[in-house]
Every structure is written in structure tokens, then in C-alpha cells.
Amino acid sequence: MVTVLGYPWYVAVLAALATGLVIGLTLGFLVAKVGIPSFVVTLAGFLAFQGVVLLLMKEGTNISIGDEVIIAIENRWVPPLIGWLLFAVAVAGYATAQLLQHRNRTARGLVTDPILVVFGRIAALALVLGFAVYVLNQERSINPLISSNKGMPIVVPILAVLLIGWTFVLNRTAYGRHLYAVGGNREAARRAGINVDRIRISAFVICSTMAAVGGIIAASRDRSVDPNTGGSNVLLYAVGAAVIGGTSLFGGKGRMINAVLGGAVVAVIINGMGLLNLSSGLKYVFTGAVLLLAAGVDALSRRRSAATGNR
């Protein structure tokens, strides 16, 4: 839409998000209403939509992206001062939320962490974020006089907003609790009055829409889209990031921050082995081994929980 049809970037972005929404709605309907296993539907959709991409690109055309706003998402940086302001806002917001939660639970006589533990969490977050902002604000360009790479990439605040928003939805809303309930025990959730089909369809809609966000970021990174965009090993790394981060393959368990950390682990493994000049075969073997280890830990954890009755 941007390159061939000449639409503004915001129209193309909205169209991409709407496409992800429609795909999620279709796949969710097939799973919830028709009864096809979700793995089969997801795999079939992955293969089919790869074919759609090939048809749209006439079996191999590369579509270059020249829109500066789209390119800036992954290839431009916010000024260092803005990065520190975002750091201050993030720490202040987290501290406010933690202190309010502690005060409310204490006022109601509920069990809560000691205040020193709360302050410790706030200090730990400030330390980690402060170090990250400091590193990102260093000059990374080989020739700063020609092009400066100093500052936080624009994509980082975007991901932070998504992380905070979806964490709030999962932990602080009835919808989020329903998601966990349906993932943990579908029949129990149905008997508790939860509309299971609606929750399952909405989960597919949200995931596909977020995949569309990932597609926009990938297009920005590469400054183009080709038939291989979104294919190849992207599916493996996406599943691996979630599982390594602690998301259960059996449902009902997982947090947004853990998925982000899992993605960071996968990125470190890939980049680290690349810097060590290891072969692609070793990269796949090591990544697969880490994924298998994470899935094994999840399976053992569930078995122990079932044995002790702590589901």
C-alpha cells in the first residue's frame, strides 16, 4: 500500500493491523467453533499465508520501502535526553504502582511483601533500566561525523508500551484472569460461567494482530519485504522465545515480561554464536537444545504441581 499504491504510512499500518485481526478471527473461529486443533490450524495458516505472500509478490518480487516513518521504527533513535526522560517515567510509574498495591493490600489486611522488598524491586528495575539506557545512549557509529547512532532505538518505547499494556490486561483485568483460566482448565472455566469460545477466539485475534506489529517492525528493519520475510526460522524463534521465557505449552501459565526475556535469550544465543563464527548447524542445534530444556522444565514443573495438588 505504501510503495505500490502510494497510500500514507498510517493507512498502510492500520490495514496491516486489520489484516492480522481478520486472520486471527478466522483461525480462532476454526479452532473454537469448528473444533480443529489449534496447532493444525496455526501450521496450515502459516503455510497458506506464505503462499499468499508469494502470489502478491508474483513469486519473488522485492518491495522496497521508502517511507521515512516506517523506516524510522527500527533504524532511527530518540535523543539521549528523551531516553532518560522515558527512563524516569517508567521507574516512577512502576514505583507508584508497587507502593499503591502495597498500601491497598495492607489496608485490607491481605498478605503482602515487606516494604523493603518493594523498594528492592523498584531499585532493581531502576538499576537495570538505567544501565540499558546508558548503554543505548553511547555512540555506536564507526564514523559519528557522518552518521550518529547515539540514543535509544524508536522501537524500544513501542515495545515497552505494548509490554506494559498487555501486562496490565493480563494481571489487572477480568479478561486477563479469564485467559489464564481457559488456558489452565477449559472445562472448569466453562463451569465457572466463562464464555470459553469467545476467549479462545479473542486470544487468536490478539496474537495475530501482534504478529502484524512484528511484521511492520521486520519490514522497517529490512527496509523492504520479500517472499522470505516472516518465514524461514522466524516461527521457531517465536515459539522458542515464549517457551524459554516460561510460557507453558499446555496453557494457563506465562507472563509478558517472561516472553520478552525469552526473546532476549534467543537473540543473545543467535548473535553470540554469530560473533563466534559458529556454523548455522550449531546455531540450530544449540537453540533447539535450549528450547527442549525449557519445555522439559515446564513439563516437570506441571507434573510436580499435579502431584502436590497445586495446579
RODO-2510 file (C-alpha; in nm, 4 decimals, decimal comma):
residues 311
     n   res          X          Y          Z
     1     m     0,0000     0,0000     0,0000
     2     v     0,2851     0,2394     0,0738
     3     t     0,5179     0,1507    -0,2139
     4     v     0,2888     0,0373    -0,4935
     5     l    -0,0398     0,2150    -0,4239
     6     g     0,1074     0,5263    -0,2632
     7     y    -0,1105     0,5389     0,0496
     8     p     0,0095     0,7285     0,3605
     9     w     0,2035     0,5225     0,6154
    10     y    -0,0729     0,5344     0,8767
    11     v    -0,3289     0,3921     0,6342
    12     a    -0,0935     0,1069     0,5476
    13     v    -0,0194     0,0381     0,9163
    14     l    -0,3905     0,0283     1,0013
    15     a    -0,4507    -0,2034     0,7050
    16     a    -0,1719    -0,4355     0,8256
    17     l    -0,3174    -0,4458     1,1768
    18     a    -0,6666    -0,5072     1,0351
    19     t    -0,5273    -0,7922     0,8253
    20     g    -0,3774    -0,9518     1,1348
    21     l    -0,7085    -0,9114     1,3159
    22     v    -0,9049    -1,0796     1,0361
    23     i    -0,6555    -1,3669     1,0172
    24     g    -0,6804    -1,4195     1,3929
    25     l    -1,0581    -1,4093     1,3786
    26     t    -1,0624    -1,6711     1,1033
    27     l    -0,8180    -1,9070     1,2747
    28     g    -0,9857    -1,8608     1,6121
    29     f    -1,3242    -1,9459     1,4628
    30     l    -1,1851    -2,2651     1,3093
    31     v    -1,0407    -2,3699     1,6443
    32     a    -1,3250    -2,2681     1,8758
    33     k    -1,6301    -2,3337     1,6619
    34     v    -1,5233    -2,5997     1,4098
    35     g    -1,3042    -2,7876     1,6567
    36     i    -0,9830    -2,8192     1,4544
    37     p    -0,6762    -2,8487     1,6832
    38     s    -0,5051    -2,5136     1,7230
    39     f    -0,1629    -2,6483     1,6225
    40     v    -0,3000    -2,7788     1,2923
    41     v    -0,4843    -2,4549     1,2199
    42     t    -0,1793    -2,2439     1,3006
    43     l     0,0545    -2,4550     1,0876
    44     a    -0,1916    -2,4636     0,7974
    45     g    -0,2352    -2,0879     0,8194
    46     f     0,1414    -2,0354     0,8299
    47     l     0,1876    -2,2359     0,5086
    48     a    -0,1160    -2,0895     0,3320
    49     f    -0,0332    -1,7268     0,4038
    50     q     0,3266    -1,7835     0,2912
    51     g     0,1672    -1,8856    -0,0391
    52     v    -0,0471    -1,5718    -0,0397
    53     v     0,2692    -1,3625     0,0034
    54     l     0,4253    -1,5361    -0,2969
    55     l     0,1156    -1,4664    -0,5072
    56     l     0,1068    -1,0997    -0,4051
    57     m     0,4762    -1,0627    -0,4899
    58     k     0,4487    -1,2525    -0,8177
    59     e     0,6695    -1,5386    -0,6979
    60     g     0,9712    -1,3307    -0,5988
    61     t     0,9351    -0,9542    -0,6325
    62     n     1,1099    -0,7443    -0,3687
    63     i     0,9075    -0,4479    -0,2444
    64     s     1,1333    -0,1694    -0,1199
    65     i     1,0013     0,0661     0,1461
    66     g     1,0901     0,4330     0,1128
    67     d     0,8571     0,5846     0,3691
    68     e     1,0720     0,7554     0,6324
    69     v     0,8237     0,6969     0,9168
    70     i     0,8159     0,3208     0,8608
    71     i     1,1935     0,3046     0,8202
    72     a     1,2462     0,5072     1,1388
    73     i     1,0793     0,2439     1,3589
    74     e     1,3867     0,0170     1,3521
    75     n     1,6529     0,2449     1,2043
    76     r     1,6246     0,5750     1,3917
    77     w     1,6945     0,6739     1,7513
    78     v     1,5372     0,9054     2,0061
    79     p     1,7686     1,1740     2,1523
    80     p     1,9559     1,0684     2,4692
    81     l     1,7648     1,3203     2,6806
    82     i     1,4312     1,1699     2,5711
    83     g     1,5668     0,8278     2,6634
    84     w     1,6423     0,9429     3,0182
    85     l     1,3001     1,1062     3,0449
    86     l     1,1354     0,7794     2,9407
    87     f     1,3505     0,6021     3,1998
    88     a     1,2299     0,8404     3,4722
    89     v     0,8658     0,7979     3,3695
    90     a     0,8970     0,4170     3,3660
    91     v     1,0607     0,3969     3,7097
    92     a     0,8177     0,6499     3,8615
    93     g     0,5184     0,4637     3,7180
    94     y     0,6427     0,1278     3,8430
    95     a     0,7201     0,2691     4,1878
    96     t     0,3755     0,4276     4,2122
    97     a     0,2029     0,1033     4,1130
    98     q     0,4059    -0,1038     4,3595
    99     l     0,3543     0,1358     4,6515
   100     l    -0,0189     0,1717     4,5843
   101     q    -0,0568    -0,2066     4,5680
   102     h     0,1315    -0,2450     4,8948
   103     r    -0,0788     0,0209     5,0663
   104     n    -0,4099    -0,1221     4,9420
   105     r    -0,3248    -0,4791     5,0422
   106     t    -0,2046    -0,3622     5,3839
   107     a    -0,5218    -0,1567     5,4397
   108     r    -0,7371    -0,4613     5,3611
   109     g    -0,5381    -0,6918     5,5859
   110     l    -0,4077    -0,9036     5,2994
   111     v    -0,0690    -1,0735     5,2886
   112     t     0,1869    -0,8502     5,1223
   113     d     0,5621    -0,8293     5,0777
   114     p     0,7663    -0,6290     5,3288
   115     i     0,8154    -0,2670     5,2286
   116     l     1,1910    -0,3250     5,1965
   117     v     1,1236    -0,5921     4,9346
   118     v     0,9041    -0,3476     4,7435
   119     f     1,1764    -0,0837     4,7492
   120     g     1,4256    -0,3506     4,6446
   121     r     1,2193    -0,4327     4,3342
   122     i     1,1964    -0,0647     4,2455
   123     a     1,5724    -0,0184     4,2908
   124     a     1,6464    -0,3292     4,0820
   125     l     1,4278    -0,2046     3,7962
   126     a     1,5884     0,1395     3,8127
   127     l     1,9335    -0,0165     3,8022
   128     v     1,8581    -0,2425     3,5054
   129     l     1,6767     0,0239     3,3030
   130     g     1,9357     0,2876     3,3889
   131     f     2,2176     0,0642     3,2688
   132     a     2,0255    -0,0179     2,9488
   133     v     1,9590     0,3498     2,8713
   134     y     2,3223     0,4369     2,9461
   135     v     2,4480     0,1695     2,7037
   136     l     2,1992     0,2663     2,4335
   137     n     2,2992     0,6317     2,4628
   138     q     2,6607     0,5504     2,3776
   139     e     2,7844     0,6284     2,0281
   140     r     2,7677     0,3107     1,8156
   141     s     2,8600     0,4582     1,4796
   142     i     3,2010     0,3867     1,3277
   143     n     3,2118     0,7422     1,1923
   144     p     2,9974     0,9716     1,4134
   145     l     3,0759     1,2764     1,1983
   146     i     2,8871     1,1218     0,9063
   147     s     2,6097     0,9372     1,0883
   148     s     2,5401     0,9198     1,4619
   149     n     2,3916     0,6085     1,6179
   150     k     2,3559     0,7525     1,9660
   151     g     2,0303     0,7025     2,1533
   152     m     1,7538     0,4523     2,2204
   153     p     1,6015     0,2913     1,9077
   154     i     1,2456     0,4107     1,8455
   155     v     1,1225     0,0514     1,8532
   156     v     1,2188     0,0176     2,2220
   157     p     0,9499     0,2599     2,3567
   158     i     0,6963     0,0948     2,1250
   159     l     0,7717    -0,2485     2,2689
   160     a     0,7709    -0,1043     2,6216
   161     v     0,4201     0,0369     2,5732
   162     l     0,2962    -0,2988     2,4418
   163     l     0,4640    -0,4807     2,7307
   164     i     0,3102    -0,2544     2,9947
   165     g    -0,0312    -0,2526     2,8300
   166     w    -0,0639    -0,6291     2,7903
   167     t     0,0820    -0,6919     3,1347
   168     f    -0,1926    -0,4719     3,2775
   169     v    -0,4571    -0,6592     3,0773
   170     l    -0,3337    -0,9993     3,1967
   171     n    -0,2842    -0,9099     3,5624
   172     r    -0,5391    -0,6384     3,6356
   173     t    -0,8499    -0,7173     3,4324
   174     a    -1,1178    -0,9837     3,4439
   175     y    -1,0425    -1,0655     3,0805
   176     g    -0,6829    -1,1479     3,1697
   177     r    -0,7903    -1,3799     3,4511
   178     h    -1,0322    -1,5482     3,2122
   179     l    -0,7459    -1,6079     2,9669
   180     y    -0,5446    -1,7827     3,2370
   181     a    -0,8491    -1,9805     3,3481
   182     v    -0,9320    -2,1061     2,9986
   183     g    -0,5690    -2,1946     2,9349
   184     g    -0,5388    -2,3785     3,2651
   185     n    -0,8608    -2,5796     3,2588
   186     r    -1,1139    -2,5187     2,9845
   187     e    -1,3934    -2,7251     3,1385
   188     a    -1,3560    -2,5630     3,4810
   189     a    -1,3632    -2,2209     3,3160
   190     r    -1,6823    -2,3117     3,1297
   191     r    -1,8488    -2,4277     3,4511
   192     a    -1,7445    -2,1008     3,6158
   193     g    -1,9524    -1,9125     3,3575
   194     i    -1,6726    -1,8001     3,1263
   195     n    -1,7524    -1,7873     2,7555
   196     v    -1,4682    -2,0177     2,6525
   197     d    -1,5163    -1,9887     2,2759
   198     r    -1,5117    -1,6100     2,2873
   199     i    -1,1954    -1,6073     2,4980
   200     r    -1,0191    -1,8518     2,2642
   201     i    -1,1155    -1,6546     1,9527
   202     s    -1,0066    -1,3274     2,1125
   203     a    -0,6692    -1,4822     2,2000
   204     f    -0,6111    -1,5682     1,8349
   205     v    -0,7181    -1,2171     1,7317
   206     i    -0,4758    -1,0535     1,9754
   207     c    -0,1859    -1,2806     1,8812
   208     s    -0,2349    -1,2297     1,5074
   209     t    -0,2625    -0,8544     1,5497
   210     m     0,0611    -0,8522     1,7492
   211     a     0,2173    -1,0658     1,4738
   212     a     0,1166    -0,7891     1,2338
   213     v     0,3025    -0,5429     1,4569
   214     g     0,6043    -0,7713     1,4361
   215     g     0,5694    -0,7771     1,0572
   216     i     0,5697    -0,3977     1,0417
   217     i     0,8841    -0,3862     1,2569
   218     a     1,0508    -0,6525     1,0404
   219     a     0,9676    -0,4551     0,7259
   220     s     1,1151    -0,1446     0,8876
   221     r     1,4344    -0,3298     0,9831
   222     d     1,4935    -0,4661     0,6334
   223     r     1,3564    -0,1552     0,4566
   224     s     1,1790    -0,3970     0,2246
   225     v     0,9572    -0,7043     0,2077
   226     d     1,0389    -1,0166     0,0083
   227     p     0,8899    -1,3689    -0,0109
   228     n     1,1145    -1,4872     0,2739
   229     t     1,0032    -1,2178     0,5181
   230     g     0,8392    -1,3812     0,8183
   231     g     0,9255    -1,7314     0,7037
   232     s     1,2333    -1,9471     0,7463
   233     n     1,3273    -1,9785     1,1165
   234     v     1,1061    -1,6966     1,2472
   235     l     0,8393    -1,9440     1,3613
   236     l     1,0969    -2,1500     1,5532
   237     y     1,2390    -1,8452     1,7272
   238     a     0,8949    -1,7081     1,8149
   239     v     0,7865    -2,0311     1,9809
   240     g     1,1288    -2,0716     2,1385
   241     a     1,1213    -1,7208     2,2887
   242     a     0,7860    -1,7839     2,4545
   243     v     0,8754    -2,1280     2,5907
   244     i     1,2228    -2,0282     2,7093
   245     g     1,0577    -1,7341     2,8867
   246     g     0,8340    -1,9716     3,0831
   247     t     0,5113    -1,9730     2,8818
   248     s     0,3576    -2,3174     2,9165
   249     l     0,2860    -2,5191     2,6040
   250     f    -0,0059    -2,6696     2,7964
   251     g    -0,1699    -2,3319     2,8641
   252     g    -0,2595    -2,1286     3,1703
   253     k     0,0905    -2,0117     3,2570
   254     g     0,3073    -1,7266     3,1326
   255     r     0,3802    -1,3562     3,1632
   256     m     0,4536    -1,0837     2,9110
   257     i     0,7884    -0,9890     3,0630
   258     n     0,8989    -1,3524     3,0512
   259     a     0,8277    -1,3689     2,6783
   260     v     1,0373    -1,0558     2,6259
   261     l     1,3208    -1,2049     2,8308
   262     g     1,2908    -1,5287     2,6335
   263     g     1,3227    -1,3308     2,3117
   264     a     1,6317    -1,1605     2,4530
   265     v     1,7837    -1,5011     2,5344
   266     v     1,7197    -1,6252     2,1799
   267     a     1,8710    -1,3059     2,0364
   268     v     2,1790    -1,3394     2,2584
   269     i     2,2263    -1,7023     2,1521
   270     i     2,1966    -1,6189     1,7815
   271     n     2,4146    -1,3074     1,7946
   272     g     2,6697    -1,4646     2,0293
   273     m     2,7197    -1,7710     1,8133
   274     g     2,7403    -1,5459     1,5095
   275     l     3,0208    -1,3472     1,6732
   276     l     3,1954    -1,6770     1,7491
   277     n     3,1709    -1,7660     1,3777
   278     l     2,9880    -2,0899     1,4540
   279     s     2,8109    -2,2687     1,1718
   280     s     2,4371    -2,2434     1,1118
   281     g     2,4051    -2,6090     1,2057
   282     l     2,5449    -2,5489     1,5530
   283     k     2,3151    -2,2478     1,5962
   284     y     2,0098    -2,4621     1,5250
   285     v     2,1331    -2,7451     1,7482
   286     f     2,2032    -2,5160     2,0418
   287     t     1,8783    -2,3199     2,0053
   288     g     1,6784    -2,6432     1,9779
   289     a     1,8512    -2,7838     2,2861
   290     v     1,7665    -2,4734     2,4894
   291     l     1,4049    -2,4926     2,3688
   292     l     1,3831    -2,8618     2,4591
   293     l     1,5314    -2,7927     2,8024
   294     a     1,2762    -2,5162     2,8676
   295     a     0,9864    -2,7387     2,7581
   296     g     1,1190    -3,0198     2,9786
   297     v     1,1362    -2,7916     3,2810
   298     d     0,7767    -2,6848     3,2153
   299     a     0,6595    -3,0475     3,1884
   300     l     0,8370    -3,1465     3,5110
   301     s     0,7008    -2,8418     3,6890
   302     r     0,3454    -2,9322     3,5881
   303     r     0,3924    -3,2932     3,6937
   304     r     0,5146    -3,1826     4,0352
   305     s     0,2262    -2,9379     4,0707
   306     a    -0,0224    -3,2109     3,9810
   307     a     0,1332    -3,4482     4,2322
   308     t     0,1104    -3,1941     4,5142
   309     g    -0,2333    -3,0661     4,4133
   310     n    -0,1086    -2,7110     4,3438
   311     r    -0,2493    -2,6516     3,9969
***
